[in-house]
Structure formats: C-alpha cells, structure tokens
Amino acid sequence: MDFFKRWQNLTFPSMKILEYSFNGGNLHYGGFEEAIEIMTKIFCPKEIAKYQRLEELTFIYDDILAMKLRQLANYNTNKRHDILVELLKNRSKDIRRIMFKESISQYNMCTLKKPTNLGQLTLVEYCGINDEKLLKLIANLKYLEQLDFIDYNMKISEVLLWQIVLTCPSLKILTLSSVLMNFEYGYIYMEDALDNRSLPLTLYWDNTDANEELIRHHFNHPKLKHYFSQLKSDLFQLQYDTN
C-alpha cells in the first residue's frame, strides 16, 4: 500500500497500457476501500484524458461508470443492481443498448425505465420477467428499434409477440433465438400490430421449435420480413452500449 500511495504524485504522459490488480485478502481492514480511493484519484477521467498514447485500459471499480465510454460489460458480480443504478445516475440518456443475461428480474421498474433513449434491448436466457412487466417496460422505451430474445428457452405466445409490436411502433427488428413459440391463431392481433406501421418489421429466427414453413404460415403479412440463420450471441451477464 505504501508503494501504491507514491503514485499519487506521479504522471504518466507516455503510457500505452495500464493494468493494476491486488489481492484484497492481504490488505488490512479498510485497506481495500483506501486502495480504490487512491486509484480513483490517480486514474480519474480528467487525469486519464492527459494520457494521449494510452491504447488499452482496464478498470474494476465503480467510478468508471461516469466516464464517457461507448461500451461497458459487467461480469459475475453480486452488485449488478447497484452498478446499474449508479450508471443511470450519470448516463441514463446516453445508453443505447443493454444486454441482460438471466438478470432483468433483479431490477425494479423505476430503474429499468430510466434509459429512455434505449435503442436495443437484448434478453439472454429466461430472465424471470412476467408479460405485464415486460410490456410496461417496452411501452416506456419510445426509441427502441431492436428487441432480442436470445437462448430464451421459454414459450412466447403469438399474442404476446404482437402486443409487444403494437406497444412499440418504433421497433424495426425482433430477434427470436431458441424461443419456443406458442401459436394461438393470433392473426387478428398481428393485423392490429402491423397494419398501421409506417415501416416493415424484420424478424430474425434461429433455432426455434417450429420449422420455417410453419412460421411463414402463421406470420404472413406484407409488412413482415423473415430471416432464418444461426446467430452468434455474446455471453455477457450485463452489458451497456452508449453514444
């Protein structure tokens, strides 16, 4: 820790790569918090902006959330809710894409509705969110253009699908990967959702329980485009993209 404290009075104008780690178990009580505080002072956004040659940067503490990053990925942490809340305090209007993996049900609706400029929402694996909450969330996302259900492994009814589309007139792309479709003769719901749309809706299908012929039979409309292909999905537990 004493060696680390000496860094507070140093500058690194020619730095290209910065990486620092330590074993928190070897620090005395409160030492971890002190180390994080020092790192925040040394490598705050204002100071990092001076490192014109910096090409690669790795951080593991929450203060990074205020920086103007284009993408932030959060792996295997038990403080995911806290991280999202803190991020939205600083960047709610900047966030354009969020990917959740089995985690969206951990957040309350007040938190989820804050990124009002969200353009893409990706749900990886079943997230435990009920239909009513999902529809309320999507209705609040006025600029949502893409909604992805990836490796969902849960049944989504035809009626719910068209309720989503009807609720979100800005939606352009809907991805369904490993989704179990429950066809319910919802043609009337499809017409309600699509007839008054100004733009066509593109559906990307991958690894569904229904074959292509069945899907095209149930989802047949002039404003629908279908693509059947294998998708490559990220395995992030939580990811944010911004401007």
GIGI-V783338 format. One record per backbone hydrogen bond with DSSP energy under -1.0 kcal/mol. CO is the residue of the C=O (numbers start at 1). NH is the residue of the N-H. Records with the same first field share a line. If there is no record, write none. Layout:
CO=NH, NH
//
This chain:
1=5
2=6
4=7
5=8
6=9
7=10
12=15
16=55, 56
18=58
23=26
24=27
28=31
30=34
31=35
32=36
33=37
34=38
35=39
36=40
37=41
38=42
39=43
44=48
45=49
47=50
48=51
50=52
51=54
56=18
61=64
62=65
63=66
64=67
67=69
70=242
72=240
79=83
80=84
81=85
82=86
83=87
84=88
85=89
87=91
88=92
91=94, 95
96=119, 120
97=241
98=122
99=239
100=124
103=106
104=107
108=112
109=113
111=114
114=116
115=118
119=145, 146
120=98
121=148
122=100
123=150
124=102
127=105
130=134
131=135
132=136
133=137
134=138
135=139
136=140
140=142
141=144
145=172, 173
146=121
147=175
148=123
149=177
150=125
154=180
156=182
157=161
158=162
159=163
160=164
161=165
162=166
163=167
164=168
168=171
172=202
173=147
174=204
175=149
176=206
177=152
178=153
180=156
182=158
186=190
187=191
188=192
189=193
190=194
191=195
194=197
201=225
202=174
203=227
204=176
205=229
206=178
211=215
212=216
213=217
214=218
215=219
221=224
223=201
225=203
227=205
237=101
238=74
239=99
240=72
241=96, 97
//
